[in-house]
Amino acid sequence: MPHSLHRALATERSAYTGETPSAAAPGTTRDGQLGLDHCSRPQRRLRALLAIAVLNCGPDAAWLAETSLHELSVYTFALSPRYDDLIVISNAAENIGNRLLPSHGKREGLCLPGMRLVEYTGESMHLLHLPSGARMTTTRNRNGLSQRSPVNGDWWWHTDKPLTDRERNALAALPSLTPDAEVLLASLLVRFCLQDPEGGWDIGM
């Protein structure tokens, strides 16, 4: 793809997503698409699960009613979806990561079942969802990249912590998702923060 087209796609995408063009560029595709839905199967699964968890709450929620993951919507962030990573860019990156991750001393059911910490740099939290194998990153870096070295993040559960019985039970209680439903839910999630650059409309926040 010509460099000028790649740059134009990144600029167009960032105008709606709140990403910087530098953050948007790796998510665009070689065939000239904005790339919001261009992702691996594990990524699509993770995004669908997050959509269900974030967009439902209370006693009538179909899944994870006991969690507070719907409260992620109160944070200000930009989503930067890439083929094999879902990057959440926010000044509250650590708070968002903490909502998703179990930690020592935290009651098990309050997080996305199976989410684990791979690396913490103080600026970014690199996460892995064990059941799907999908990656996710929360970061304060507006370009979606972390150049810092790892620091101590031992209070969160790392990838060496296997699924607990409670997590397995929560995943088993997930309503059946057809492939079409999974695509739809994943698409909703990555559009959660879209807004009209002219200020005429916005979604979610």
ZAKOL-677970 format. One record per residue (C-alpha): residue in one letter; y, x, z. Coordinates in Angstrom, 3 decimals. Layout:
<atoms>
{code A y Y x X z Z}
...
</atoms>
This chain:
<atoms>
{code M y 0.000 x 0.000 z 0.000}
{code P y 3.411 x 1.470 z -0.953}
{code H y 5.408 x 2.703 z 1.997}
{code S y 8.326 x 0.399 z 1.151}
{code L y 6.064 x -2.701 z 1.212}
{code H y 4.448 x -1.581 z 4.465}
{code R y 7.875 x -1.167 z 6.037}
{code A y 9.038 x -4.552 z 4.709}
{code L y 5.957 x -6.293 z 6.155}
{code A y 6.504 x -4.667 z 9.548}
{code T y 10.151 x -5.727 z 9.538}
{code E y 9.282 x -9.309 z 8.579}
{code R y 6.535 x -9.582 z 11.180}
{code S y 8.646 x -8.099 z 13.971}
{code A y 11.445 x -10.590 z 13.290}
{code Y y 9.129 x -13.396 z 14.426}
{code T y 6.887 x -11.705 z 17.002}
{code G y 9.413 x -9.792 z 19.100}
{code E y 7.644 x -6.503 z 18.377}
{code T y 9.593 x -3.510 z 17.179}
{code P y 8.853 x -2.634 z 13.526}
{code S y 7.027 x 0.457 z 14.821}
{code A y 4.733 x -1.719 z 16.948}
{code A y 4.215 x -4.249 z 14.148}
{code A y 3.380 x -1.725 z 11.435}
{code P y -0.186 x -0.815 z 12.577}
{code G y -1.083 x -4.523 z 12.635}
{code T y -0.192 x -5.240 z 9.004}
{code T y -2.938 x -5.042 z 6.392}
{code R y -3.493 x -2.869 z 3.355}
{code D y -3.571 x -5.919 z 1.093}
{code G y -0.027 x -6.909 z 2.031}
{code Q y -0.554 x -9.430 z 4.852}
{code L y 1.241 x -9.692 z 8.186}
{code G y -2.112 x -9.260 z 9.926}
{code L y -1.807 x -11.678 z 12.846}
{code D y -5.325 x -13.012 z 12.219}
{code H y -6.866 x -9.844 z 10.773}
{code C y -9.177 x -8.698 z 13.535}
{code S y -12.737 x -7.744 z 14.419}
{code R y -15.211 x -10.360 z 15.649}
{code P y -15.030 x -9.035 z 19.239}
{code Q y -11.229 x -9.329 z 19.100}
{code R y -11.416 x -12.899 z 17.842}
{code R y -13.770 x -13.796 z 20.689}
{code L y -11.519 x -12.231 z 23.330}
{code R y -8.435 x -13.951 z 21.945}
{code A y -10.185 x -17.325 z 21.953}
{code L y -11.253 x -16.860 z 25.592}
{code L y -7.732 x -15.876 z 26.574}
{code A y -6.334 x -18.924 z 24.796}
{code I y -8.599 x -21.245 z 26.768}
{code A y -7.780 x -19.476 z 30.032}
{code V y -4.005 x -19.333 z 29.511}
{code L y -3.460 x -22.749 z 27.926}
{code N y -5.448 x -24.750 z 30.501}
{code C y -4.903 x -25.161 z 34.221}
{code G y -5.554 x -27.464 z 37.129}
{code P y -8.570 x -29.605 z 38.069}
{code D y -8.888 x -31.058 z 34.568}
{code A y -9.180 x -27.663 z 32.865}
{code A y -12.376 x -27.326 z 30.882}
{code W y -12.904 x -23.708 z 31.983}
{code L y -11.748 x -21.323 z 34.713}
{code A y -9.950 x -24.070 z 36.598}
{code E y -9.924 x -21.913 z 39.740}
{code T y -7.963 x -19.081 z 38.114}
{code S y -4.231 x -18.645 z 37.774}
{code L y -4.342 x -17.140 z 34.293}
{code H y -2.102 x -19.911 z 32.991}
{code E y 0.656 x -18.233 z 35.004}
{code L y 0.715 x -15.427 z 32.434}
{code S y 2.946 x -17.766 z 30.454}
{code V y 5.788 x -17.273 z 32.955}
{code Y y 6.149 x -13.609 z 31.970}
{code T y 8.340 x -12.432 z 29.109}
{code F y 6.265 x -10.433 z 26.639}
{code A y 5.563 x -9.787 z 22.983}
{code L y 2.060 x -9.864 z 21.543}
{code S y 1.202 x -7.128 z 19.074}
{code P y -2.226 x -7.968 z 17.602}
{code R y -4.065 x -5.211 z 15.757}
{code Y y -7.472 x -5.200 z 14.141}
{code D y -9.271 x -3.758 z 17.172}
{code D y -6.725 x -4.115 z 19.977}
{code L y -4.509 x -6.815 z 21.452}
{code I y -1.352 x -5.219 z 22.805}
{code V y 0.886 x -7.019 z 25.279}
{code I y 4.369 x -5.458 z 25.456}
{code S y 6.335 x -6.329 z 28.574}
{code N y 8.432 x -4.850 z 31.360}
{code A y 5.887 x -6.590 z 33.621}
{code A y 2.903 x -4.912 z 31.940}
{code E y 1.265 x -3.905 z 35.222}
{code N y 1.620 x -7.414 z 36.659}
{code I y 0.020 x -8.907 z 33.558}
{code G y -2.824 x -6.396 z 33.674}
{code N y -3.338 x -7.130 z 37.353}
{code R y -3.709 x -10.843 z 36.556}
{code L y -6.486 x -10.038 z 34.085}
{code L y -8.342 x -7.409 z 36.111}
{code P y -10.475 x -7.740 z 39.208}
{code S y -9.702 x -5.187 z 41.884}
{code H y -11.116 x -4.031 z 45.179}
{code G y -10.230 x -6.614 z 47.795}
{code K y -9.379 x -9.328 z 45.273}
{code R y -11.527 x -12.455 z 45.122}
{code E y -13.750 x -12.194 z 42.053}
{code G y -12.989 x -15.451 z 40.229}
{code L y -9.253 x -14.936 z 39.768}
{code C y -9.399 x -12.875 z 36.578}
{code L y -10.771 x -13.021 z 33.061}
{code P y -14.537 x -12.587 z 33.593}
{code G y -15.696 x -9.174 z 32.444}
{code M y -12.305 x -7.495 z 32.030}
{code R y -12.296 x -3.849 z 33.139}
{code L y -9.856 x -0.942 z 33.227}
{code V y -10.475 x 1.993 z 30.892}
{code E y -7.339 x 4.004 z 31.635}
{code Y y -4.034 x 3.611 z 33.459}
{code T y -1.061 x 5.823 z 32.572}
{code G y 1.581 x 4.273 z 34.803}
{code E y 3.152 x 2.856 z 31.637}
{code S y 0.099 x 1.302 z 29.985}
{code M y -3.183 x -0.265 z 31.067}
{code H y -6.007 x 0.135 z 28.544}
{code L y -8.596 x -2.573 z 29.123}
{code L y -12.085 x -3.400 z 27.858}
{code H y -13.690 x -6.837 z 27.952}
{code L y -17.347 x -6.063 z 28.653}
{code P y -18.918 x -9.304 z 27.306}
{code S y -17.211 x -9.111 z 23.903}
{code G y -16.594 x -5.366 z 23.658}
{code A y -12.958 x -6.024 z 22.698}
{code R y -10.023 x -3.859 z 23.711}
{code M y -6.690 x -4.961 z 25.131}
{code T y -3.605 x -3.038 z 26.234}
{code T y -0.675 x -3.999 z 28.436}
{code T y 2.273 x -1.646 z 28.120}
{code R y 5.953 x -1.203 z 28.873}
{code N y 6.331 x 0.969 z 25.764}
{code R y 8.152 x -1.180 z 23.201}
{code N y 6.367 x 0.578 z 20.350}
{code G y 2.982 x -0.361 z 21.794}
{code L y 1.922 x 3.270 z 22.238}
{code S y 1.366 x 5.354 z 25.344}
{code Q y 1.847 x 9.108 z 25.270}
{code R y 1.382 x 9.649 z 28.979}
{code S y -1.563 x 11.179 z 30.792}
{code P y -3.872 x 9.024 z 32.961}
{code V y -2.957 x 8.493 z 36.597}
{code N y -4.902 x 7.067 z 39.509}
{code G y -5.908 x 3.450 z 38.945}
{code D y -8.929 x 3.352 z 41.217}
{code W y -7.931 x 0.069 z 42.869}
{code W y -8.950 x -1.860 z 39.723}
{code W y -12.524 x -2.266 z 38.530}
{code H y -13.450 x 0.216 z 35.808}
{code T y -16.022 x -0.034 z 33.030}
{code D y -18.752 x 1.346 z 35.292}
{code K y -18.602 x -1.879 z 37.329}
{code P y -21.150 x -4.280 z 35.754}
{code L y -20.679 x -8.015 z 35.459}
{code T y -21.035 x -9.816 z 38.759}
{code D y -23.066 x -12.981 z 39.225}
{code R y -19.846 x -14.943 z 39.571}
{code E y -18.566 x -13.593 z 36.258}
{code R y -21.861 x -14.385 z 34.533}
{code N y -21.759 x -17.916 z 35.897}
{code A y -18.174 x -18.373 z 34.731}
{code L y -19.053 x -17.168 z 31.234}
{code A y -22.132 x -19.403 z 31.145}
{code A y -19.909 x -22.395 z 31.968}
{code L y -17.709 x -21.755 z 28.934}
{code P y -17.700 x -24.785 z 26.597}
{code S y -19.496 x -24.153 z 23.323}
{code L y -17.187 x -22.748 z 20.652}
{code T y -17.894 x -23.201 z 16.960}
{code P y -16.732 x -20.376 z 14.675}
{code D y -13.893 x -22.602 z 13.422}
{code A y -12.772 x -23.402 z 16.969}
{code E y -12.826 x -19.713 z 17.854}
{code V y -10.637 x -18.877 z 14.853}
{code L y -8.200 x -21.661 z 15.738}
{code L y -7.920 x -20.639 z 19.397}
{code A y -7.479 x -16.961 z 18.530}
{code S y -4.755 x -17.906 z 16.059}
{code L y -2.967 x -19.980 z 18.697}
{code L y -2.981 x -17.108 z 21.165}
{code V y -1.439 x -14.500 z 18.856}
{code R y 1.303 x -17.003 z 17.924}
{code F y 2.104 x -17.828 z 21.520}
{code C y 5.362 x -15.853 z 21.522}
{code L y 6.588 x -16.476 z 17.970}
{code Q y 10.199 x -17.463 z 17.472}
{code D y 12.478 x -18.170 z 14.553}
{code P y 14.795 x -15.186 z 13.988}
{code E y 17.508 x -17.749 z 13.187}
{code G y 17.048 x -19.341 z 16.618}
{code G y 15.887 x -22.715 z 15.310}
{code W y 12.523 x -22.856 z 17.124}
{code D y 10.158 x -20.969 z 19.355}
{code I y 6.609 x -21.348 z 20.617}
{code G y 5.397 x -21.007 z 24.195}
{code M y 8.096 x -19.154 z 26.136}
</atoms>
